[in-house]
Amino acid sequence: MTQALRLAVVGHTNVGKTSLLRTLTRDVGFGEVSHRPSTTRHVEGARLSVDGEALLELYDTPGLEDAIALLDYLDGLDRPGERLDGPARLARFMEGSEARQRFEQEAKVLRQLQASDAGLYVIDAREPVLAKYRDELNALAMCGRPLLPVLNFVASANHREDDWREALARLGLHALVRFDSVAPPLDGERRLYESLALMHEKSRPQLQRLIDDHEAQRVARHRSAKRLIAELLVDCAACRRSVANQPELEKSAIEDLRTQVRQREQRCVEALLRLYAFRREDARTEDLPLLNGRWGEDLFNPETIKQLGIRLGGGAAAGAAAGAGVDLLVGGLTLGTAALAGALLGGGAQTLRNYGSRLKGKLQGQRELTVDDAVLRLLALRQEHLLAALDQRGHAAVEAVRLGALQDSQWREGKLPGALRVARARPEWSSLNPGARVDQVERQEQVERLAREIGSVPGAS
């Protein structure tokens, strides 16, 4: 069995070492992330495996706090006539009392790097290049291990990437990786592992396995996410309620329908968060911002629908305001009582099978409530926004999900996807309806068809 590559994550206090590890391990609970200095006080480890085989061991270390004094102390350890190399000088340092007292934190870092195959030196790219950082790198170089600088937080507008590149080059460190543990680039992990493979050639096979596995997981995760969204939309499109034609009963039924749709959307949000290994509190429908409003309040607000550029067709504005389409829609037309009677008498067996009980209810003074097309469009847009945000979110993020603009969405205009038009006539397809039969083969086929039409990321069709 191949031995796992041991990797120490080192750097100054509060530069994002634990944040980087949270993103690489996709574990929001790893370590403690805080703006307070010296949050990590001991070495913590994590292991990345594929098919049960450990390929990479990552070790989070305390922050280096006083590298200037440490380097002065290390330089003074040579005895008269000696010229120790880095590892020999560190060995003498570890034997002394200062490694257990004044420089205890630094000794933990150096000891872990010496016990590892290589190190990641994490840099907060927003910070200016100071003398203490150069001294840290000089002290770490004494360990005799390959060191790969990682420029963290490069997504920030005020990063100093060019200054850091120049400073690292002066120290002979020309290979580096750009990263951002809060908003990692799509290829960030791949570039990091490829750079490590160049520095530690014998670990290339296991690093390539990690790259391949993470890419396969990313594609599978995105496909699963699109299916969750498709399930939500089919559930809501097929949902319908019959209610007596009385204002108070209609009002109560509409509010009940709204509540169930909101709850169903929240379940979808929570499922997406679990899929991406985020916490429930990282996003909720009631506090995910959408333009100038809030999701929970805006779902049935026609003004929000208009702001998103969703076109309201004939009669849809009233339905959107109520949160429901009122009356049975067949072929895009609202059928009156006379037309219903004719359809019931002349439609034949197929019509009776598909619509008989509903037409009968209409003749008896019942009305049917369905989720309006415009609301379905808004649901789809919101889930696509959330999916895009999760695809770009690192597991070190501590702020709630913020949604940006989603350009050129198919949901703003034109016909609804065919799967939703089919679902309109199949109330048994909705888990929100009594007697639902969500395991029907045709329903599963339509869900899969719809999932393929939902927005995708590169490589995740």
Disulfide bonds with the S-S distance in Angstrom:
none
